[in-house]
């Protein structure tokens, strides 16, 4: 990323990150991208589980960890040790946001209950990421992305109609839970401007998974009909699918009847948009098999590049189906700085994903590489007023 002098939109916000794995770290990384000072707290000697999730590795750090933890300072604290808890108390009293994905009630057991926050840190926004939420018959149970993709119904609508249910290729429930956490935190920060007080907010993987059913949920709630699987197709739009060509496949997205007429003209099949079976989207959905079949037959008569050039010239919505390598090396990806480099403390220059949003006046920037385990412990403790001798004592006692 380019070095920009303007502070980020959250440059005055201090975030204490007590999370691990993906949903929480993804959220706090984005807060850091916006300029927040994020302090990632990890268990001494072990750290975030994802540090060991590999290969691939860069030195001792997994690619997984490196992809979700930029723009953070890293410290280690033993939260079961009284001195470790004391340090956390001092951090929370200074902080604007604390986010955790502990089991329900863990913070209270450590001495950080509602009353403690009310008395000692009324300004703080407390975001809890839970598996199933704090209410309901499954409250308090741990949650895992794969299981929540299964339980929420997402897997049941993903995959070929005659195949097995499939999860998405990334941890979509974790990632979207992180985004929900981000948006609720920003909302609470805004509310604090008028109230002067923080508040407790909650997101859960279960709630996220069910909410991601989106239009499919609405389809069922209105019709009462069980949702099906359509492979790469769409339950409410046709043609909207991946179609084979002579040497590959093309993704095609036709959103309305005018677009379908334009598509038909572009491929030299004007009669398609005049056919009563295909004039309207509702008719094409009713005749999905026939519509998809005739497009598939036509596309297989020539190459992917041939059809892409013809369709894109006519401004028909279509795209090649890229590999991950093709996507990450595409000229547009590079132009948008969606892949960037940063200098890791111990491993030198490394490539990491870039920032996917833009601000005109307070740009998001990558200021810090993902931290090595406990890299900034001494620095943060010194900011809290600890002497070198006191820090050494904390380390010898096992508190850090």
N, C-alpha and C positions, 0 to 999 in steps of 0.2 A: 504494500500500500504506500501511497505517497505520504511524505511527512507534511503534516498540516499543523499550523501553530494554534488555530482556534481551539478552545476547549470543547469537549463533547457536551451533548445536551444534559448528561447526568454527571458532570465533572465534580459536583458538590455532594454527591451521594456516596456513602460508605456502605458496602454490602458485606455481610458475614455469610460465607457460603459453607454450610455444614452438610452439603450433599455429596453424593458419589454416583457413579455409573453414567447415566445419560440425561434424563429429564431435567434434573436440577442443574448439573454442570452446563448443559446447553443453555438454560435460561440465564445463569449467571455470566456465562461467556458473552451473551448478547448484551447484558447490562454493562459489562466491561467494554464491549465495542462502542457503546454509547458514551463512554467516558467515566463510568462509575469506578471507584476504587474497590475492587473485589478482593477480599482476603479469603482464600480457600483453606479451610481447616481440615487436616487429615490426621489419621491415627499414626503415632510415631512407629517407625520401623516397617509399616505396611502401606499406608496410604490408600488412595482410591483403588478399588478393585480393578478398574480398567487399566491401571499401569501395567498389569501382567497379561492383558488380553491380547495375545498375539501368537505367532507372528502375523504381520511384519513388525519389526522393532527398529528404532533408531538408537543405537547404543542400548541402554537399559529401558528406554521409554517405548511403550507401544504406540503404534500409529493411531489406535483407537483413542487413547488418552490425549495425544497431541491434537486430535481433531476437535476436541470439545473443551479445551481449558486455556486458551490464549487470554491475554489481558487480565491475568490474575496474579496476585502475590500468594505464595504458598507457605503456610506454617504448619507445624505439627503440635498438637495438644492432646494429652491424655485426659479425656473428659470424665474419667472415673477417678482421677486424682484430685484431691482438694485444691492443690495449687493450680492445676490445669483449669478447674472450674472457676477459680478466682480470676485467672487471665481472661476467660471467656466472658465473665461478668463485666470486666472493664471494657472489653471490646463492644459488648452489646449496649453499654451505656453511652458509647460514642456513636453507635451505628444508626443508619436510617432504615436498613432492611436486614433481616436475617431469614435465610431460607434453609429448610432441612427436609430430608426424606427419611427421617427416623421412623421406627414403629410408633404407632399412636401412643402418646403418653410418655415417651422417652425423655423429652425435655423436662417435663414436670418431675419425673423421678430424679433428675439431676439437680433439681432445685429451681428450675426456671418455669414456674407455673404462672397462671394468669395474674395472680396477686403480685408476684415478683416483678413482672413486666409493668404492671400498673403503677407500682411504687418507684421502681428503679429505672425504667426505660419506657415511659409513656409515649415517646415520640416514634418508637420503632414499628415498622411494618413486618409482621411475622407471617411468612408464607410456608405452609406445610404441604408437601407433596406426599400423598398417601396412595396406597394400592386401591382401596375400596371406599375411602372417605371415613368420616368420623361418626356417621350414623348408618342405620340399616343393619340387617342381620349379618352382613359380612364385614362390618366395620372393624378396622384394626388388622385385618389380614394383609400380609405382604402382597405386592403385585409385581408381575413381570410382563414385559411387553408382549412376548409371544403368547402367553396365557391369556392376556387381555384381548389380543387380536382374535383369539379363538372364542373367548366367552362373550365378547361384545357383539358377535355376529359378523365382524369384518371378514374373517376368513371364509365364512360361508357364502359370501357374495364375491369372492375372489378366486379366479381359476376358470378352467373350461367347464362348460355346462355338464359334460359327461365325465369330468375328472374329479380329483380330490380337492377339498378346500385348501387354499394356499394363503400363507402370510405374505405381506409385502416384503420386498428385498431389503428394506431398512426398518429400523424400530420406530414405525410411524406413530404408535401410541405414545411412546416415550417422548419423541420429538414434539408432537403436538401438545402434550401435557406441559412440556417446557415452554412452549409458546403461550399457552393459557396462563401459566404462572407469570410469564413476563407481562402479559397484558393486564392481569389483575394487580400486579405490583405497581405498574405505572398508573393505574386507576387510583390505587390507594395513596400513592405519592401525591397525585393531584388533589384528592379529597383532603389530605393533610394541610394543604394550603389554607383551607377555610376553617378546619376544625382545630388545627394545631396538634392533633393526636394521631398516632399510628393506629393500626387495627390488625386483627388476626384474619388471615385469608387462607383458603384451602382449595386445592385442586387434587384430583385423583385420576389414576390411570383408568379406572372403571368408567367414571363419568366421561372422560375424554373419548374412550373407545365407543361408547354408545352414541355420543354426540357426533362422531365422525360418520355415522350412518347417513346423516344429512338427508338428501332427497330420497334415499332408499327407505329411510324410516318414515318420511312423510308419505311415500307411496303406500306403504303397508298400513299406516294409520288411517288413510283415507279409503283405501280399497279393501283392506282386510286380507289381501292376497299375499301369500308367502313370497318373499323376494327370492329371485333366482340368481344363477351365475351366468354371465354372458361372455366369459373370456375377456377379450379386449373390447368387447362391445359395451353399449350403454343401454340401460333399461328404458330410457325415454327418448332417445335420439337415434335415428338411422338416416344415412350411413355415418357411423362413428366407430371405427374399428381399425385393426391392422390387417392389411390385405397383401397376399403374396404376389411377387412379381417374378419375372423370368430369372432373376438372380438374387432376390432378397425379399424385403417387405417394406411397405409404406404405411404410415399412420395417417388416417384421413379423418377430418372432423368437420362435418357439415351441420351447422347449427340452425338453419331455417330454410324455407322453401325457395327463397331467392338464391341462396347459396347453392342449393341443389341444382337449380336451373343453370347457374353459371358453371357448375362442375360438369353437368351433362354436355353443355356446349363445348367446354374445354377439351373433353375426351372424344368429341365427335359423335355423341349419342343424344342429340336434341330430343329424340322421341321419348327418352326416359322420363323427362320432366313433364311430358304431355300424357303419359300413361296414368290412368285413373288409380292404379295401384301405388303410384309413387309421387303423385302431385303434391300431397301434403305430408308433413312429418308423421301425423297420426296414421296415415295410410302406409307409409314406409315401415313404421313400427309393426303394424299388423302383418305386413308382408316382408318381415325382416329377412327370412331365408332367401327369398327370391331376389331381393335388392342386393344383399351382401354377395349372393352367388354370381350375379351378372357382373358386378364390379370386380370380383376375384378372377373370373374368367377373362375379362378384358385385360386386367393388369398383368396377367401371366403371359400375355403376348409380347411383352417388351420388358426392358430393364428398369431397375429402380431409378437410375439417373434420367432415363428418358421421360418417365412419368413425372418425376419431381420437377424437371425443367418445364414441362408442358403445364403442369398444374400451378406452379409458383408464378409463371409468366401470366397466368390468368387470375392470379391472386386467390387461388383456392387454398383453404387451410389444410396443409399437409406437412409432413416432416419425415426424415429418415429415422430409422430406429437404431440409434447409436449404441455402441459399447460404452462402458464407463471411460475407457481410454480416449475414445473419440470425443466424448462430451467434454472431458477435462482438458483436451488439447485443441479444442475448436477455437477458431480465431475470435468468435464472439465471446467465448468464455474468458479468453486472455484479455480482450478489450475491456470487459466488465470487471476485471481484476478479481475474478472468482477463484483463482488460484494465485497464491502469493507466497513470498518467502519471508522468513523471520530468522533471526540469529538466536539459536538455543544456547543456554548458558554453558552446557557441556558438550553439545554435539555439533556446534557450528550452524551453518546455513541449512535450514530445512524448509521443505514445501508444506504448506498447510492450506485448508480451504479459506477463501476470502470472505468478505463481509457482504451480505446480500441486500443491504438497504442503503439509502443515500439521504443525507441532510444537506441543504444548500448552504447554511450558515455555520453549523457546528458539526462538521463531518465526523463520521465514525472512523476510527483508526485502530490499527494494530500497534500497540505501544509496548506490549510485553509478550514474550514467547510463553508457552505453557511452562509452569514452574517445575523445577525438580523438587523432589520430596523435601519439604522443610526449608526450601531455599531462602525464604525471607523471614524465618522465625526470629532471628536476632534483630533484624531491622524493625519488625513490628513491635517486639518487646521493648526495644529502645525508645520507640515512639510513645510507649505507655509509661516510660520513665524508669525502666529497669536498668540497672548498672550491669557491666560485664560480669561482675562477681555474682550478682543475683541470677543472671541468665545461666551462668555455669552451674549454680546450685539447683535451678529448675531442671536442667538437663541431667544432672547427677541423680536427682530424686525420681526421674522417670516421668515428670510432669509434661515435658516437651520432647 
